Amino acid sequence: MSDELQELKDKDGNLLSPQLSNDVKNYLIDIDGTICDDIPNEEPHRMITAELYPDALEILNKWYDDGHIITFFTSRTENHREITEAWLDKFGFKYHGMLMGKPRGGNYHWIDNHLVKATRFKGKFTDLIVAQKDIEVFKD
């Protein structure tokens, strides 16, 4: 992954945070209700038997094979890491990492100094298309 990062500098030559090339996407993917049944943290015994959304496996592994970075970003806690990795491995998901402890409750508003694109999952994974939508932005 690190060899895909491009070095950036400001006008004075100081290093900035590196950036991926435009042809590599850095996918952050939720787990519960996105790639499998929606299982709350309060019922971890259900996590290992969660039903897979087959189209998620197919598309995410395709994106991985196409050279994109796949990181699962989940509200599951560190206590759920082992069972989550076992479930992902059982179905053959290809991924680079997993970030635990995403805030719960939805209604996310991500503010970052890097370009962020968000796609709300509505029941089926497919290849992504370009569409024009209204978004909230900072006032100039």
C-alpha positions as CSV (number, residue, x, y, z in Angstrom):
1,M,0.0,0.0,0.0
2,S,2.6,2.5,1.0
3,D,4.2,2.5,-2.5
4,E,0.9,3.7,-3.9
5,L,1.2,6.9,-1.8
6,Q,2.4,10.1,-3.5
7,E,4.5,12.5,-1.6
8,L,3.0,16.0,-1.4
9,K,4.6,19.3,-0.3
10,D,3.3,22.8,0.5
11,K,4.5,25.9,-1.3
12,D,7.5,26.2,1.2
13,G,8.6,22.6,0.5
14,N,7.2,21.1,3.8
15,L,5.8,17.6,3.6
16,L,2.1,17.2,3.7
17,S,0.1,14.0,4.3
18,P,0.7,11.7,1.3
19,Q,-2.1,11.0,-1.1
20,L,-3.1,7.9,-3.2
21,S,-2.9,8.1,-6.9
22,N,-6.3,9.0,-8.6
23,D,-6.7,5.5,-10.0
24,V,-6.6,3.8,-6.5
25,K,-9.7,4.1,-4.2
26,N,-9.5,3.7,-0.5
27,Y,-12.8,2.0,0.4
28,L,-14.0,2.2,4.0
29,I,-16.8,-0.4,4.3
30,D,-19.3,-1.0,7.1
31,I,-20.1,-4.5,8.1
32,D,-23.4,-4.9,9.8
33,G,-26.3,-4.2,7.5
34,T,-23.9,-3.6,4.6
35,I,-22.1,-6.9,3.9
36,C,-24.2,-9.1,6.1
37,D,-27.2,-9.1,8.5
38,D,-27.4,-6.1,10.8
39,I,-26.2,-7.5,14.2
40,P,-26.0,-5.2,17.2
41,N,-22.9,-5.3,19.4
42,E,-25.2,-6.4,22.3
43,E,-25.7,-9.8,20.5
44,P,-22.2,-10.9,19.5
45,H,-23.2,-14.6,19.5
46,R,-25.0,-13.9,16.2
47,M,-22.0,-12.4,14.5
48,I,-20.4,-15.7,13.5
49,T,-23.7,-16.9,11.9
50,A,-24.6,-13.6,10.2
51,E,-26.0,-14.1,6.7
52,L,-23.6,-12.9,3.9
53,Y,-24.8,-10.5,1.2
54,P,-23.2,-12.4,-1.7
55,D,-23.1,-9.4,-4.0
56,A,-20.9,-7.7,-1.4
57,L,-18.4,-10.5,-1.4
58,E,-18.2,-10.5,-5.2
59,I,-17.9,-6.7,-5.7
60,L,-15.5,-6.1,-2.7
61,N,-13.2,-8.9,-3.8
62,K,-13.3,-7.5,-7.4
63,W,-12.3,-4.1,-6.1
64,Y,-9.5,-5.6,-4.1
65,D,-8.3,-7.6,-7.2
66,D,-8.5,-4.3,-9.2
67,G,-5.9,-2.8,-6.8
68,H,-8.1,-0.7,-4.5
69,I,-7.7,-0.7,-0.8
70,I,-10.4,-2.4,1.2
71,T,-10.7,-1.5,4.9
72,F,-13.7,-2.5,7.1
73,F,-14.8,0.4,9.3
74,T,-17.3,-1.0,11.9
75,S,-19.1,-0.1,15.1
76,R,-18.1,-3.4,16.4
77,T,-15.6,-3.1,19.3
78,E,-12.1,-4.6,19.7
79,N,-13.8,-7.4,21.7
80,H,-15.5,-8.4,18.5
81,R,-12.3,-8.4,16.3
82,E,-11.5,-12.1,16.5
83,I,-15.1,-13.2,15.7
84,T,-15.4,-10.7,12.9
85,E,-12.1,-11.7,11.3
86,A,-13.2,-15.4,11.5
87,W,-16.5,-14.5,9.7
88,L,-14.7,-12.5,7.0
89,D,-12.2,-15.4,6.5
90,K,-14.9,-18.0,6.4
91,F,-16.5,-16.3,3.4
92,G,-13.2,-15.4,1.7
93,F,-13.3,-11.6,1.9
94,K,-10.1,-10.0,0.7
95,Y,-9.2,-6.9,2.7
96,H,-6.3,-4.8,3.9
97,G,-7.4,-3.8,7.4
98,M,-10.3,-3.3,9.9
99,L,-11.0,-0.3,12.0
100,M,-13.1,-1.1,15.1
101,G,-15.2,1.3,17.2
102,K,-16.9,3.5,14.5
103,P,-19.4,5.7,16.3
104,R,-22.8,4.1,16.5
105,G,-26.1,5.6,15.4
106,G,-25.5,6.7,11.8
107,N,-26.2,10.2,10.4
108,Y,-22.5,10.5,9.8
109,H,-21.0,13.8,8.6
110,W,-17.3,13.3,7.7
111,I,-15.0,16.4,7.6
112,D,-11.5,15.8,6.3
113,N,-8.7,17.7,4.5
114,H,-8.8,14.9,1.8
115,L,-11.4,14.2,-0.7
116,V,-14.2,12.0,0.8
117,K,-16.9,10.4,-1.3
118,A,-19.8,8.6,0.4
119,T,-22.2,6.1,-0.9
120,R,-25.1,5.0,1.2
121,F,-25.8,1.2,1.0
122,K,-29.4,0.5,0.1
123,G,-29.5,-3.3,-0.2
124,K,-27.3,-4.4,-3.1
125,F,-23.7,-4.0,-4.1
126,T,-23.0,-3.2,-7.7
127,D,-20.3,-1.4,-9.6
128,L,-20.5,2.3,-8.7
129,I,-21.9,4.9,-11.2
130,V,-21.5,8.6,-11.3
131,A,-24.6,10.6,-10.3
132,Q,-25.2,14.2,-9.4
133,K,-26.6,14.8,-6.0
134,D,-27.0,17.8,-3.6
135,I,-24.4,17.8,-0.8
136,E,-23.5,20.1,2.1
137,V,-20.3,22.0,1.7
138,F,-18.4,24.7,3.6
139,K,-19.3,28.3,2.6
140,D,-16.6,30.0,0.6
